[in-house]
Amino acid sequence: MSGRLQASANRYSPHQDNQPGGFDPRGVFGTADAPPINKTMAPRKKIIKPKRQASAEEATRLVEAFTRYLASECHLSDNTVAAYRRDMRRFFGWLAGRRLESLTVSDLSDYPRHMNELGLAPSSIARHVASLRMFFRYLQLEGLLNDNQAELLSSQKLWQRMPTVLSPAQIDQLLSAPVRGEPLWRRDRAILETLYATGARVSELSNLRGRDVHPDDGYCVCHGKGDKQRVVPLGERAVALLVEYQEKERPKLAERREPASEFLFLSTRGQRLGRERIWELIKKYAAAAGVTAKLSPHSLRHSFATHLVGGGADLRQVQEMLGHASIATTQIYTHVDHTRLKKVHDSFHPRA
């Protein structure tokens, strides 16, 4: 008998070894009406109940197996896999030892409500729900669950907030914030300009290598989620700043580390500039420029897409430059730019 079935058997017949032949009168009559137990009998066998630690170990095992599947089978990036791992650890903390197979849709719907009470942002709650659905899909695929109750969870569109988008004037202020003559001003201007010129994710910019940039042809190669590559135009300003940084600042940074790093944007120690540090730079220069909008690491990416759509760019082409797998993800930028919709309405509606 398997360990789980044995534990189940022990739970439902805990006194079976107390009587000859395994018969326990209390199992039939109940404690009040049961005949007295012979005190000369063998001492009662101690019942070993499952400990909380066992549930924690099982949760850890499932989460690690799930994240290995995401990395090896789905080819997701390290950052995405790490986000899934954090989401699932939070979920199992809320689960508090309850069995996955016992959960109903009603039980699972309590989880996003719980996160809402904790004050998590709507976008974070939506991501947690998506992670949960993916996890249950994996369990069903592996034969660990017969029914995927999480698939019935609503995506809760009301949780999805419109992204923060900077105006062209705010973009100009931000990109000009690194003052000429300050330490590493060329690097920092090149970072900000490249983020806005390409719409790259901060993690993609951090992972850019020198060979990914082709200034003579005016494009760079971004390595997106799942290591998918896409070619993105740079624009004249970004090209000029990148060339200046590579010629006048990067060599000095690169020589501080042996062997020299192949990554494009380097720290003062000659190491790859991490995405956390890039995000700190964005916040620093936004404050210096007087940009008071609530920013995120993706604010320049959102602004890039919204300004393209607002300028009349084809949505499919914007999707390709952003590296979105689905056009539905790109369509959010048609809702962000209300001025574009107003222009369309004014141009084509007979009573506008």
Sequence and secondary structure as in RCSB ss.txt:
>XXXX:A:sequence
MSGRLQASANRYSPHQDNQPGGFDPRGVFGTADAPPINKTMAPRKKIIKPKRQASAEEATRLVEAFTRYLASECH
LSDNTVAAYRRDMRRFFGWLAGRRLESLTVSDLSDYPRHMNELGLAPSSIARHVASLRMFFRYLQLEGLLNDNQA
ELLSSQKLWQRMPTVLSPAQIDQLLSAPVRGEPLWRRDRAILETLYATGARVSELSNLRGRDVHPDDGYCVCHGK
GDKQRVVPLGERAVALLVEYQEKERPKLAERREPASEFLFLSTRGQRLGRERIWELIKKYAAAAGVTAKLSPHSL
RHSFATHLVGGGADLRQVQEMLGHASIATTQIYTHVDHTRLKKVHDSFHPRA
>XXXX:A:secstr
  HHHHHHHHHH TTTTSSGGG  THHHH TTTS    TTS          HHHHHHHHHHHHHHHHHHHHHTS 
  HHHHHHHHHHHHHHHHHHTT  GGG  HHHHHHHHHHHHHTT  HHHHHHHHHHHHHHHHHHHHTTS SS GG
GGS   GGG        HHHHHHHHT S TTSTTHHHHHHHHHHHHHH   HHHHHT BGGGEETTTTEEEEE G
GG EEEEE  HHHHHHHHHHHHHTHHHHHTTSSS   BSSB TTSSB  HHHHHHHHHHHHHHTT  S   TTHH
HHHHHHHHHHTT  HHHHHHHHT SSHHHHTHHHHH HHHHHHHHHHH TT 
